Amino acid sequence: MTAYDLNLCPDEARVPSIVKECLKFNYKTAALNEPHQGKIASHRARQLTSSNKAVLNRITIILADISDAYSLTGAFNGLVDFDILAALPTTDKLFGQVVDKLECDIITFDFSKRLPFRVKPPQIRQAVSRGMVFELNYGLLISGDSMARRHTLANAQAIVRVTKGHNVILSSGTSDPTCLRSPHDVANLARLFGLSHEQAWAALTTTPRQVVEHARMRRDSHRGVIAARLVDSLPSSEVWRLPVDLTQSKAKAVTAATAAAQPAAQNAAVRSSHGDEKPDAGSKGHDAGKASLSKQHAKRATSSGVKSKKTKKAKRK
C-alpha cells in the first residue's frame, strides 16, 4: 500500500532534495509544512518547484493565545492556498477550542518538550467526530538529543494510550532529508510509541489518505453542501479516491459481470450457429420415416374404432 508523509519542514533551498528523497522511498503524497505563530491577516502558500501533484502545501498554526485561533475559524479565508490546515495548541484551553470550534485537519504537538496539559478521552472523541486526526512525529528520534527523544517517546505513548492507536498519523516532522526513513522503518519505529504493526500501517496509509480527503472536502464544500457522484461513473484516473473496500468491491463486480456475460455470449453464438446450419438428406429421410409411422398408427387406431362399433351393434341385435 502507498504511504504518506504530511509533515516535511524544509527551507526553500532544501525543498527539491527532500521531495526527491521522499519520492525515492515510494511515498505517494508528501506535504510541505510552514509553521506560523501569531496573528495572521492572509498568507499565501509557497510556490512548489516540483511539478508532482502528490506534493501538497500545509500550514501549522501555533496557538499561543486565544487571538491566534481566529485564523482557523470558518469566517477566515486567508489560508485558501493551503491544502492542509494543522493546529498546534499550547494550553488546555486552546486545545478545547480546537476540538470544539476551530476548523482544521490535523492536531499536532511540540514533541521536543513535555506536553503542558493532559489529553482527555472525551476531547479525543469530539475531535474524531469532527474529522480531525492526531499527528505523531518521529524525526526527533533520529536527529534530536537525548532529552528530545525522551519527550518524544513519552508524548507519543501518552497520545497512543488515550486514542488506543486509532485516528493517528505518522509523519517525519523534519527539515533534513537524511532524517527521512522508509515506510517499513517508520512502522518499526512506531512500535516504540505503542502502536501495533497494523495500526502503524494504518497511520502511514489509510488515515493520512482520509486527512487529504477531509481537507479537500473542507475546501470544496460550503456549509455541508457537496456534489455526489456514482461510484460506477468515476473515471479510472479518480478511482484512487475510493476507500480500499469500495475499490475492491467495484473490481469484484466488474469481474462477476464479465464472467456472467461470457456464458450468455457463448450460448447465443451456439444458437446462431445451429440456426445457420441446413438439414442434410439423412435428417430429411429420418423425418419422413417418422411421419409415415405416425400415419400408420393413426390408420390402425381408426380401423380398431370402427370394428368396436360394429361388434357393439351386433350384440344389441
HELIX and SHEET records of a PDB file:
HELIX    1   1 GLU A   12  ARG A   14  5                                   3    
HELIX    2   2 VAL A   15  LYS A   24  1                                  10    
HELIX    3   3 ILE A   66  LEU A   72  5                                   7    
HELIX    4   4 ASP A   92  ASP A  100  1                                   9    
HELIX    5   5 PRO A  121  SER A  129  1                                   9    
HELIX    6   6 LEU A  140  SER A  143  1                                   4    
HELIX    7   7 SER A  146  THR A  163  1                                  18    
HELIX    8   8 PRO A  177  CYS A  179  5                                   3    
HELIX    9   9 PRO A  183  LEU A  189  1                                   7    
HELIX   10  10 ALA A  190  PHE A  193  5                                   4    
HELIX   11  11 HIS A  197  LEU A  204  1                                   8    
HELIX   12  12 THR A  206  ASP A  220  1                                  15    
HELIX   13  13 VAL A  231  SER A  233  5                                   3    
HELIX   14  14 SER A  236  ARG A  241  5                                   6    
HELIX   15  15 VAL A  244  ASP A  276  1                                  33    
HELIX   16  16 ALA A  281  ARG A  316  1                                  36    
SHEET    1   A 7 ALA A   3  LEU A   8  0                                        
SHEET    2   A 7 TYR A  27  GLN A  37  1                                        
SHEET    3   A 7 VAL A  55  LEU A  63  1                                        
SHEET    4   A 7 ILE A  84  PRO A  89  1                                        
SHEET    5   A 7 ILE A 106  ILE A 107  1                                        
SHEET    6   A 7 VAL A 133  ASN A 137  1                                        
SHEET    7   A 7 VAL A 168  SER A 171  1                                        
END                                                                             
